[in-house]
Amino acid sequence: IGAGDVSAAEAFAAYRERAAGDELNAFTWVAEDGEAPAAGDGPLRGVPLAVKDLFCTEGVPSQAGSRILEGYRPPYTATVVRQLAGAGAPLLGKTNQDEFAMGSSNENSGFGPVRNPWDRERVPGGSSGGSAAAVAAGLAPWALGTDTGGSIRQPAAMCGIVGLKPTYGSVSRYGMIAFASSLDQAGPLTRDVTDAALLYAHMTGDDPCDSTSVAHPEKIALPSAERLDGVRIGVPRGELTGEGLEPGVLAAFEAALDKAQELGARIADVDLPHASHALSAYYVIAPAEASANLARFDGVRYGLRRDEDEGLLAMYTHTRHDGFGDEVKRRILIGTYALSSGYYDAYYGRAQQVRTKIADDFRRAFHGCDLIATPTTPTTAFRLGEKTGDPLAMYLGDYFTVPFSLAGLPGISIPCGLSNELPVGFQLAGPAFSENRILDAAYALE
Ligand code: GLN
């Protein structure tokens, strides 16, 4: 869509057509041809929004990438989608994702993998891979995703766009189909930092329907910083020595740090002594919460139902057997085990202690710096199928994003050049509710 006068209806029709012609499997549902869905007359008026499938949208399929929710059309709309529609952004479509947001490549979707627009033989990242691919390919001007351990930042990095994971609690989770409730957070995937700020500014707020939501203490401003004078950026050097970090990713990251320094930032080392235990803690806590959240999918209330004539137990078992994919089953098993009596203290309790230590590390680190920078992911987008046989290798992709998630902290991923012709992401994170600071620095660096 070129510059100039475009009416809201024309903009919607043009994007709708692009989304309907999606060859990346980024969308699982696209708005019907005809009138744009109702939206308010606010500052986002007429800019269509792609929404990750796990946000409940009234009357529209909301399947969270799972066959167990096939055909489920909720009777209500998630708060954040409602807020954005109220501000003027009509629903363009629902985007493909890893099943219940469990994954880093979109290959765990019950509706087939999404392809990366940079190279269609590669993954777009996950779990918000459909949202990232749609924005990167220009099928949507912007999109909503969710991030539990990296699912906004990681696909944004792999698709060469911007993704913001806000402070836990700053966006309502009401109407988001839950994965791990103490970690899940909605956020924008956009083409640039200004769009991320604009979308996020309309997402925040205290929601009576989500008791963990809080009002953001600051009004979210559009970023305007040209320089980074006086900004202290901490780099956890100790975390950048692992074997899994691709040399080209490290080089692009270092180049971005040089640029930050040229713009006036001061770069210093920070020590995060417990960060290397973050993944282990996350892969206990997230599955534990997931195993509880997913207990509701039993064939009674939503979507798929199998063999109801064979009795209740058969119905439960067959519905869950057929409806859930392998990764979801793996997590339910891990989570149930970690929560079972006799093991609870050893696994779940322990993981929560590690989580506290990690949050303490960050509290200490932010005495000496304003922001922390890392590569978003250890590698660029990998080939479809390359890691599907090795869940642990897949989990390692979350190495840099998960520590911030466990501490509830905000972080953004912005593009910082290429490695082997594939985009690299630069992660900038800060203390709770420092989104304005993060957005400003990201804008200056962009
Ligand atoms: N890749 C991580 C996982 O599989 C993170 C997913 C997410 O943030 N939703 O759990």
Boltz pocket constraint, residues with backbone or C-beta under 6 A from the ligand:
constraints:
  - pocket:
      binder: B
      contacts: [[A, 100], [A, 101], [A, 102], [A, 103], [A, 104], [A, 126], [A, 127], [A, 146], [A, 147], [A, 148], [A, 149], [A, 150], [A, 151], [A, 152], [A, 179], [A, 286], [A, 394], [A, 398]]
      max_distance: 6.0
